[in-house]
Amino acid sequence: MLWSLIKIILFVVLVAAATMGAAYLMELEGGVRIAAGGYEVNLTPLYAVILLIALVFAVWLILRLVTLLVAILKFINGDETAITRYFNRNREQKGYQALSEGMMALAAGEGRLAMAKASKAERYLHKPELTNLLTAQAAEMTGDRRKAEEVYKRLLKNDATRFVGVRGIMKQKLADGDMTTALKLAEKALDLRPKHEETQDVLLRLQASAHDWAGARRTLGAKLKYGSLPRDVHKRRDAVLALSEAKDVLQEGNDISAREAAIEANKLSPDLIPAAAFAARGYIDQGNAKYATRVIKKAWAAQPHPDLAAAFAAIVPDETPAARLKRFKPLIAQHPDHVESRLLLAELHIANEDFPEARRALGDLVDTAPDARILTVMAAISRGEGASDVVVKGWLARALTAPRGPQWVCEKCHNIHAEWVPICENCKSFDTLAWTAPPAGAPTAPTGSEMLPLIVGSIEDKSTDDASDVPDAEVLPDEETLHRPIDATWTEGDEARK
């Protein structure tokens, strides 16, 4: 508001000064006489001043017109002028407007409109590093992959856009299933931008799929170096790669290198079950039972697993069932209530022909967590106790229709694998397999309920020879027999033996 007041005061002062000046000129005596070519003009002082101001304005206007004429001539000649700058600004404004509209069309899913706007923006801006990317993405959206590839190749010519071009072509090769070319492009893209996390992941997956374990470990090291992977995750995945390398080396027949790689993998991640089992067997081959026992116990403390139990049994392969049971008890004591520990203890008692202890080891698992393995062990216990074929058949029937229990399940796509692999066979994800029960509705192993008639029938055929010894009511198990608690089945076994 103060500035407005100052401007008003200045305007009033100027008007007052002009008025006073005009009054002063009108009161002056004399004037100005101009004579030229026989003409003479007498001017009062006031008119003389007005004529002088008009003459100055006319000269200024003529000079501006001359400047404009010179600018026009330069513009026609192609030189840089104010007119050129005006048209350039106007053209840039239209180009950026078209580019903005093209990006909006791309975000809205209107691929063809985005391509048209990109073409218009290129005509105005002449900046392919901006418009080519929009054109390529719009071409991919409309399904014109040939056009997209052509644009990506143009991006390769500019240092600023080379990475975008390589990445775009790499994605096209991945979509086409050309993994060999995609791998080479991913390596080039990572050379251009080593910190790009998506490229690191793609390259790691491609190298692992190609069994290039050394290259995959270098890529994993780059992820750790540039901060895109925590150190603990890096150690585990490095162990996964070392274990995969060990398996490949073993297939090539180099047992010593495979053993060393497996031991390295176990040192990197002691809780990785396949690495622990592999390393333990390597120590067993060396005759180092002490190290094998230590490796298995450490992995078992993290998570009990059948492969660890099998490797632990292989330390002393020819021992008696009683001696094996005694040797396994410290291992089982680490997780005495774990399902795997109880199952392992039951199987050891079965091998020792101590079926009551095997039943007590299972406890209430048949009722609380009845999976196929538990029910199969119950069938073995019933057979060992002398139960009839009908009872054994009932347990096996339940086992075939029961859940399969913990398996190697991909945490990303829930695909089930028969054995551990570093890469999911379904979604190709790296290090996503976990030993867990598959979710409800997930596909199971091929030994499902479709094999029930085959196995039940085989048991019936086997029992036809002594059918006269079995009461008519026991020819087929009823619902009560199939779902009878453990104690009731145990009583029936006692009566059968009597």
C-alpha positions in Angstrom: 0.0 0.0 0.0 2.9 2.4 0.7 4.3 1.8 -2.8 0.9 2.7 -4.3 0.8 5.9 -2.3 4.4 6.8 -3.5 3.4 6.2 -7.1 0.3 8.5 -6.7 2.5 11.2 -5.2 5.0 10.9 -8.0 2.3 11.2 -10.6 0.9 14.3 -9.0 4.4 15.9 -8.8 5.0 15.2 -12.5 1.7 16.6 -13.5 2.3 19.7 -11.4 5.8 20.1 -12.8 4.6 19.8 -16.4 1.9 22.3 -15.7 4.3 24.8 -14.2 6.7 24.3 -17.1 3.9 24.9 -19.7 2.9 28.1 -17.8 6.4 29.3 -17.7 6.9 28.7 -21.4 3.7 30.6 -22.3 4.9 33.6 -20.3 8.3 33.8 -22.1 8.8 36.6 -24.6 10.2 35.9 -28.1 10.1 32.6 -29.9 11.8 30.5 -32.5 12.0 31.4 -36.2 12.7 28.6 -38.8 13.5 29.7 -42.4 14.1 27.1 -45.2 13.6 27.2 -49.0 11.7 30.5 -48.9 9.5 29.5 -46.1 9.6 31.0 -42.7 7.9 29.7 -39.5 7.7 31.6 -36.2 7.1 29.5 -33.1 6.4 30.5 -29.6 8.6 28.9 -26.9 5.9 26.4 -26.0 5.3 25.3 -29.6 9.0 25.0 -30.1 9.4 22.6 -27.2 6.4 20.5 -28.4 8.0 20.4 -31.9 11.3 19.3 -30.5 9.7 16.5 -28.5 7.8 15.3 -31.7 11.0 15.4 -33.7 12.8 13.2 -31.1 10.0 10.7 -31.1 10.0 10.6 -34.9 13.7 9.9 -35.0 13.3 7.1 -32.4 10.5 5.6 -34.4 12.5 5.7 -37.6 15.4 4.0 -35.9 13.1 1.2 -34.5 11.6 0.7 -38.0 15.1 0.4 -39.5 16.0 -2.1 -36.8 12.9 -4.1 -37.5 13.7 -4.1 -41.2 17.2 -5.3 -40.5 15.8 -8.1 -38.2 13.4 -9.2 -40.9 16.2 -9.3 -43.5 18.4 -11.4 -41.0 15.4 -13.7 -40.2 15.0 -14.3 -43.9 18.7 -15.0 -44.2 18.5 -17.5 -41.3 20.4 -15.6 -38.7 19.5 -15.6 -34.9 17.1 -12.7 -34.2 14.4 -11.7 -31.8 11.9 -13.0 -34.3 13.6 -16.3 -34.4 13.6 -16.5 -30.6 9.9 -15.7 -30.5 9.0 -18.5 -32.9 11.4 -20.9 -31.0 9.7 -20.1 -27.7 6.3 -20.6 -29.3 7.4 -23.9 -30.8 8.9 -25.2 -27.5 5.7 -24.3 -25.7 3.6 -26.3 -28.2 6.1 -29.2 -28.1 6.2 -29.5 -24.3 2.4 -29.2 -24.3 2.2 -32.2 -26.8 4.7 -34.1 -24.7 2.7 -33.6 -21.5 -0.5 -34.7 -23.3 1.3 -37.8 -24.6 2.4 -38.7 -21.1 -1.1 -38.3 -19.8 -2.4 -40.4 -22.6 0.2 -43.1 -21.8 -0.9 -43.1 -18.2 -4.5 -43.4 -19.2 -3.8 -46.4 -21.4 -4.4 -44.6 -24.7 -1.4 -45.9 -26.6 -2.2 -44.6 -30.1 -3.0 -41.1 -28.8 0.3 -41.2 -26.9 2.2 -42.1 -30.1 0.5 -39.2 -32.0 1.4 -36.8 -29.3 5.0 -38.0 -29.2 5.3 -37.5 -32.9 3.9 -34.0 -32.6 6.3 -33.2 -29.7 9.2 -34.4 -31.8 8.3 -32.1 -34.7 8.3 -29.1 -32.3 11.1 -30.0 -29.9 13.6 -32.1 -31.9 14.6 -33.8 -28.7 14.6 -37.6 -29.3 15.9 -38.4 -25.9 12.5 -37.2 -24.6 10.1 -38.3 -27.3 11.6 -41.6 -28.3 11.0 -43.1 -24.9 7.4 -42.0 -25.0 7.1 -43.5 -28.5 8.6 -46.8 -27.4 6.3 -47.2 -24.4 3.3 -46.3 -26.4 4.3 -48.7 -29.2 4.6 -51.5 -26.6 1.2 -50.6 -25.2 -0.4 -50.9 -28.6 1.4 -54.2 -29.4 3.7 -52.7 -32.0 6.8 -54.4 -30.7 8.7 -53.9 -34.0 8.2 -50.1 -33.7 9.3 -50.3 -30.0 12.4 -52.2 -30.8 13.3 -49.7 -33.6 13.0 -46.8 -31.2 15.0 -48.6 -28.5 17.8 -49.1 -31.0 17.7 -45.4 -31.8 18.2 -44.7 -28.0 21.4 -46.8 -28.1 23.1 -44.1 -30.2 22.9 -41.5 -27.4 25.0 -41.9 -24.2 22.3 -40.3 -22.1 19.7 -42.8 -23.3 21.8 -45.9 -24.0 20.8 -47.6 -20.7 17.1 -47.1 -21.4 17.5 -48.7 -24.9 19.5 -51.7 -23.6 16.9 -52.3 -20.8 14.0 -52.0 -23.2 15.4 -54.5 -25.7 16.3 -56.8 -22.7 12.7 -56.8 -21.6 11.6 -57.7 -25.1 14.0 -60.7 -25.2 12.8 -61.8 -21.8 9.2 -61.7 -23.1 10.3 -63.7 -26.2 12.0 -66.3 -24.0 15.5 -65.6 -25.6 17.3 -65.9 -22.3 20.8 -66.1 -23.8 20.5 -62.6 -25.5 18.7 -61.2 -22.4 21.6 -62.4 -20.2 24.1 -60.5 -22.4 21.9 -57.4 -22.4 21.5 -57.5 -18.7 25.3 -57.7 -18.2 25.6 -54.6 -20.5 22.9 -52.8 -18.7 24.6 -53.5 -15.3 27.9 -52.2 -16.7 26.1 -48.9 -17.6 24.4 -48.5 -14.3 25.8 -50.8 -11.6 23.4 -49.4 -8.9 20.2 -50.2 -10.8 18.4 -52.7 -8.5 16.0 -54.1 -11.1 18.8 -54.9 -13.5 20.8 -56.6 -10.7 17.8 -58.8 -9.9 17.2 -59.7 -13.5 20.8 -60.5 -14.1 21.0 -62.6 -10.9 18.0 -64.6 -12.0 19.3 -65.2 -15.5 22.7 -66.2 -14.3 21.2 -68.6 -11.8 19.0 -70.1 -14.5 22.0 -70.5 -16.7 23.9 -72.2 -13.8 26.5 -69.4 -14.0 27.1 -69.5 -10.3 30.3 -67.6 -10.3 28.7 -64.7 -12.2 25.7 -64.8 -10.0 27.9 -64.5 -6.9 29.6 -61.5 -8.5 26.2 -59.9 -9.1 25.2 -60.7 -5.5 28.3 -59.0 -4.3 27.4 -55.9 -6.4 23.9 -55.8 -4.7 25.7 -55.9 -1.3 28.2 -53.2 -2.4 25.6 -50.7 -3.6 23.2 -51.3 -0.6 20.4 -53.0 -2.4 20.7 -56.2 -0.3 21.1 -56.6 3.5 24.3 -58.4 4.7 22.5 -61.3 6.3 20.4 -61.9 3.2 23.5 -61.7 1.1 25.2 -64.4 3.2 22.3 -66.8 2.9 21.9 -66.3 -0.9 25.7 -66.6 -1.4 25.4 -69.9 0.5 22.6 -71.0 -1.9 24.8 -70.2 -4.9 27.7 -72.0 -3.4 25.6 -75.0 -2.7 24.2 -75.0 -6.3 27.8 -74.7 -7.6 28.7 -77.7 -5.4 25.9 -79.8 -6.9 26.9 -79.0 -10.4 30.5 -79.8 -9.7 29.4 -83.1 -8.2 27.5 -84.0 -11.4 30.7 -83.3 -13.3 32.4 -86.0 -11.2 34.7 -83.7 -9.1 33.9 -85.0 -5.6 36.7 -83.0 -3.9 35.6 -79.6 -5.3 32.0 -80.4 -4.6 32.8 -81.2 -1.0 34.7 -78.0 -0.5 32.0 -75.9 -2.1 29.3 -77.6 0.1 31.4 -76.9 3.2 31.8 -73.3 2.2 28.0 -73.0 1.7 27.4 -74.4 5.2 29.9 -72.0 6.7 28.1 -69.1 5.0 24.7 -70.2 6.2 24.7 -72.9 8.8 20.9 -73.0 9.0 20.5 -73.8 5.3 19.3 -77.4 5.5 20.5 -78.6 2.0 23.9 -77.1 2.6 24.2 -78.7 6.0 23.2 -82.1 4.7 25.5 -81.8 1.8 28.4 -80.6 3.9 27.8 -83.3 6.5 28.1 -86.0 3.8 31.2 -84.4 2.6 32.7 -84.7 6.0 31.6 -88.3 6.2 33.4 -89.0 2.9 36.5 -87.5 4.6 36.0 -89.7 7.6 35.5 -86.7 9.8 32.4 -87.9 11.8 33.0 -85.2 14.5 32.6 -82.3 12.0 29.6 -84.0 10.4 27.9 -84.4 13.7 28.5 -80.7 14.6 27.1 -79.5 11.3 24.0 -81.5 11.6 23.3 -80.6 15.2 23.7 -76.9 14.4 21.3 -77.1 11.5 18.8 -79.3 13.5 18.8 -76.6 16.2 17.6 -74.1 13.6 15.0 -76.4 12.0 14.6 -80.2 12.2 14.4 -81.9 8.8 14.3 -85.5 7.4 17.4 -84.8 5.2 19.4 -83.9 8.3 18.2 -87.1 10.1 19.3 -89.2 7.0 22.7 -87.6 7.0 23.1 -88.1 10.7 22.2 -91.8 10.2 24.8 -92.1 7.5 27.6 -91.2 9.9 27.4 -94.7 11.3 25.6 -96.7 8.6 26.0 -100.2 10.1 25.0 -99.7 13.7 22.3 -101.6 15.4 18.8 -100.1 15.9 19.4 -99.8 19.7 22.7 -98.1 19.2 21.2 -95.7 16.6 18.4 -94.9 18.9 20.9 -94.0 21.7 23.0 -91.9 19.3 20.0 -90.0 18.0 18.6 -89.0 21.4 20.9 -86.0 22.0 19.9 -84.7 18.5 16.2 -85.2 19.2 16.5 -83.5 22.7 17.2 -80.2 21.0 13.6 -80.0 19.9 11.8 -82.8 21.7 8.3 -81.5 21.0 8.8 -80.7 17.3 6.8 -82.9 14.9 9.8 -84.0 13.0 11.6 -85.0 16.3 8.6 -87.0 17.4 8.3 -88.7 14.0 12.0 -89.5 14.0 11.8 -91.0 17.5 8.8 -93.1 16.5 10.6 -94.4 13.4 13.7 -95.3 15.4 11.5 -97.2 17.9 9.9 -99.1 15.0 13.3 -100.0 13.7 14.1 -101.3 17.2 10.7 -103.2 17.2 9.5 -101.3 20.3 6.1 -100.5 19.0 4.5 -99.3 22.2 7.3 -96.7 22.6 6.8 -95.7 19.0 3.1 -95.1 19.7 4.0 -93.0 22.8 6.5 -91.0 20.7 3.7 -90.0 18.3 1.4 -89.0 21.1 -1.6 -87.1 19.9 -0.1 -86.2 16.4 -2.7 -88.4 14.7 -5.5 -86.2 16.1 -3.8 -82.8 16.1 -1.7 -82.9 12.9 -2.7 -86.0 10.9 -0.6 -85.8 7.7 0.4 -88.6 5.3 3.7 -89.5 7.0 2.2 -89.6 10.5 -0.6 -91.9 9.4 1.8 -94.1 7.5 3.9 -94.5 10.6 0.8 -95.4 12.5 0.1 -98.1 9.9 3.6 -99.5 10.5 3.0 -99.4 14.2 -0.3 -101.2 13.9 1.3 -103.8 11.6 4.1 -104.3 14.1 1.7 -104.8 16.9 -0.1 -107.5 15.0 -3.2 -105.6 14.0 -5.4 -107.0 11.3 -5.1 -106.0 7.6 -8.3 -104.1 8.0 -6.8 -101.8 10.6 -3.6 -101.3 8.6 -5.7 -100.7 5.5 -7.7 -98.0 7.4 -4.5 -96.1 8.3 -3.2 -96.3 4.8 -6.6 -95.1 3.4 -6.5 -92.1 5.6 -2.8 -91.5 4.7 -3.6 -91.3 1.0 -6.3 -88.6 1.5 -4.5 -86.7 4.3 -2.3 -83.6 3.7 1.2 -84.4 2.5 2.8 -82.5 5.4 5.8 -80.1 5.2 7.4 -80.0 1.7 9.6 -77.6 -0.2 7.1 -74.9 -1.2 7.9 -71.7 -3.1 6.9 -68.8 -0.9 6.0 -66.7 -4.0 3.9 -69.0 -6.2 3.3 -71.9 -3.7 4.5 -74.5 -6.1 5.6 -77.7 -4.5 9.0 -79.3 -5.3 10.1 -82.9 -4.6 13.5 -81.6 -3.6 15.2 -78.3 -2.8 16.4 -76.3 -5.8 17.8 -72.7 -5.8 15.2 -71.5 -8.4 11.5 -72.2 -8.4 10.6 -74.4 -11.3 7.3 -72.6 -11.8 7.9 -68.8 -11.3 11.7 -68.9 -11.7 12.2 -66.9 -8.5 15.5 -67.2 -6.7 15.8 -68.6 -3.1 12.1 -68.7 -2.4 11.8 -72.4 -1.3 10.9 -73.0 2.3 10.2 -76.3 4.2 6.6 -75.8 5.2 3.1 -77.2 4.8 1.6 -76.1 1.5 -1.4 -73.8 1.7 -4.9 -75.1 1.3 -5.7 -75.8 -2.3 -2.1 -76.1 -3.5 -1.3 -79.0 -5.8 0.0 -82.0 -4.0 2.3 -84.9 -4.9 1.0 -87.4 -7.5 0.4 -90.0 -4.8 -3.0 -88.7 -3.9 -6.5 -90.1 -3.4 -6.6 -91.2 -7.0 -4.3 -94.1 -6.0 -6.7 -95.2 -3.1 -8.4 -98.0 -5.0 -5.1 -99.5 -6.1 -3.6 -99.7 -2.7 -6.8 -100.7 -0.9 -7.3 -103.3 -3.5 -3.8 -104.7 -3.1 -4.4 -105.0 0.7 -7.7 -106.8 0.1 -6.1 -109.2 -2.4 -3.4 -109.9 0.2 -5.9 -110.6 2.9 -8.2 -112.9 0.9 -6.2 -116.0 1.8 -6.9 -115.6 5.5 -10.4 -114.0 5.1 -11.9 -116.9 7.1 -10.0 -115.7 10.2 -11.5 -112.2 9.9 -15.1 -111.6 11.1 -17.6 -110.4 8.4 -17.9 -107.1 10.1 -14.2 -106.4 9.5 -14.1 -107.0 5.7 -14.2 -103.3 5.1 -13.4 -100.6 7.7 -16.3 -98.5 8.8 -16.1 -94.8 9.6 -15.7 -95.4 13.3 -12.6 -97.7 12.6 -11.0 -95.1 10.3 -11.3 -92.3 12.8 -10.9 -94.2 16.0 -8.5 -92.6 18.5 -5.0 -94.1 19.1 -5.9 -95.8 22.4 -8.9 -97.6 20.9 -6.8 -98.9 18.0 -4.2 -100.0 20.5 -6.8 -102.0 22.4 -8.0 -103.6 19.2 -4.4 -104.7 18.5 -4.1 -106.3 21.9 -7.3 -108.2 21.3 -6.2 -109.3 17.9 -3.0 -110.8 19.3 -4.9 -112.5 22.0 
